């Protein structure tokens, strides 16, 4: 379906079957979040690490972890802190298969990235890659949430999307509740680049898409792998960043 026709059909559909705000339930037209609820989302302010987007209590360019052990990725574009109601939207999308929540989150991220690229046009990536799930977890969940968000971003931002460039070697245990050091050990050697993907990333600027960044362990491991195989630059795109106080240890 042509984009213009698709837009008209969508507007006509919502005219007769209007949507409701996913958070407060008020009636809407074609949007999924009302303006009031969107303004109340926990936006990640400018007072954050320039490299990993960790919220900082003081005015500084980088957090202690990025200064002590600089990651392979150069920067992060993350619009929100992982707090209510962003955590509610992500949880419903990821674990309850509420795709409307995923569409709303993808739109919010696309808006943030568009604004960032307007201010920093030299950072526009050549490729968009998604963080891979092991096949067993994908089968259990039924989908890879980052692939769904990635497809919407690729369409809106006109950036080629690679969904199977990397793969997990083994089904690593859940990262939830682990400290930074435990997460890093958990993911050491967990990823590999598919043989037919290296030629696609060589010399390219890559954006690596994830849903939530907690300790940066996944981002560090994958960005190191991509740089090792020829990527010119890696930046992290994600929906939300977990504050350091929510971690067991830094």
KAFENSUL-V612471 format. One record per pair of residues at least 12 apart in sequence whose ideal C-beta (glycine too) atoms are under 7 Angstrom apart, sorted by sequence separation. I is the first residue (numbers start at 1). GAP is how many residues later the second one is. D is the distance in whole Angstrom. If there is no record, write none. Layout:
BEGIN
((I:GAP:D) (I:GAP:D))
END
This chain:
BEGIN
((19:12:7) (21:12:6) (47:12:6) (50:12:6) (89:12:5) (93:12:6) (19:13:6) (21:13:4) (24:13:5) (49:13:5) (150:13:7) (173:13:6) (23:14:4) (49:14:4) (52:14:5) (130:14:7) (172:14:5) (208:14:6) (14:15:6) (51:15:4) (89:15:7) (90:15:7) (131:15:5) (172:15:6) (208:15:6) (14:16:5) (21:16:6) (89:16:6) (130:16:4) (147:16:5) (49:17:6) (130:17:5) (219:17:5) (172:18:5) (11:19:6) (52:19:7) (10:20:6) (51:20:7) (130:20:5) (169:20:7) (170:20:7) (206:20:6) (169:21:6) (128:22:6) (168:22:6) (169:22:7) (53:23:4) (168:23:6) (169:23:6) (213:23:7) (51:24:6) (52:24:6) (50:25:7) (51:25:7) (53:25:4) (128:25:6) (166:25:5) (167:25:6) (201:25:6) (206:25:5) (213:25:5) (55:26:6) (128:26:6) (166:26:7) (208:26:6) (210:26:7) (212:26:6) (166:27:6) (167:27:6) (203:27:6) (204:27:6) (205:27:6) (206:27:7) (211:27:6) (212:27:6) (165:28:7) (201:28:6) (202:28:4) (204:28:6) (205:28:5) (206:28:5) (207:28:5) (208:28:5) (209:28:5) (210:28:5) (211:28:5) (212:28:5) (213:28:5) (214:28:4) (79:29:6) (165:29:6) (201:29:6) (203:29:5) (208:29:7) (213:29:7) (79:30:6) (164:30:7) (187:30:5) (191:30:6) (201:30:5) (207:30:5) (212:30:6) (128:31:5) (187:31:6) (190:31:7) (191:31:6) (198:31:5) (127:32:7) (128:32:7) (165:32:4) (183:32:5) (193:32:6) (198:32:6) (215:32:6) (79:33:4) (127:33:6) (128:33:5) (129:33:5) (130:33:5) (184:33:5) (214:33:7) (44:34:6) (125:34:6) (132:34:5) (134:34:4) (137:34:6) (183:34:4) (187:34:5) (191:34:6) (44:35:6) (77:35:6) (127:35:6) (132:35:5) (133:35:7) (136:35:5) (162:35:7) (165:35:7) (180:35:4) (43:36:6) (44:36:6) (77:36:6) (129:36:5) (132:36:5) (134:36:7) (165:36:7) (193:36:5) (43:37:6) (44:37:5) (129:37:7) (134:37:4) (180:37:7) (42:38:6) (162:38:7) (41:39:6) (42:39:4) (77:39:5) (175:39:7) (109:40:7) (42:41:4) (110:42:7) (102:43:7) (106:43:4) (110:43:5) (114:43:7) (41:44:7) (42:44:6) (105:44:7) (109:44:7) (113:44:6) (41:45:6) (97:45:6) (102:46:5) (106:46:4) (110:46:5) (102:47:6) (106:47:6) (110:47:6) (75:48:7) (103:49:7) (94:51:5) (93:52:6) (166:56:6) (150:59:5) (166:59:7) (149:60:7) (23:62:5) (146:63:5) (146:64:6) (146:65:6) (145:66:6) (22:67:7) (180:67:7) (32:68:6) (179:68:7) (179:69:4) (180:69:6) (179:70:5) (180:70:6) (32:71:6) (33:71:6) (32:72:4) (127:74:6) (127:77:5) (129:77:6) (131:77:7) (22:78:6) (126:78:4) (131:78:7) (22:79:6) (126:79:5) (127:79:5) (128:79:5) (129:79:5) (130:79:5) (131:79:5) (125:80:5) (129:80:7) (125:81:6) (128:81:6) (22:82:6) (125:82:4) (131:87:6) (131:91:7) (125:110:7) (123:112:7) (94:117:7) (90:121:6) (90:122:6) (113:124:6) (109:128:7) (82:130:6) (109:130:6) (105:134:5) (78:135:6) (76:137:7) (71:145:6) (73:146:6) (71:148:7) (72:148:7) (71:149:5) (90:149:6) (73:150:4) (90:150:7) (72:151:4) (71:152:6) (72:152:4) (86:154:5) (72:155:5) (77:158:7) (82:158:4) (74:159:5) (76:159:7) (80:159:6) (81:159:6) (82:159:6) (53:160:7) (74:160:7) (75:160:5) (76:160:4) (77:160:5) (78:160:5) (80:160:4) (81:160:6) (82:160:5) (73:161:4) (74:161:6) (72:162:6) (73:162:6) (78:162:7) (81:162:6) (73:163:5) (78:163:5) (52:164:5) (65:185:6) (55:186:7) (54:187:6) (53:188:5) (55:188:5) (54:190:6) (44:197:6))
END
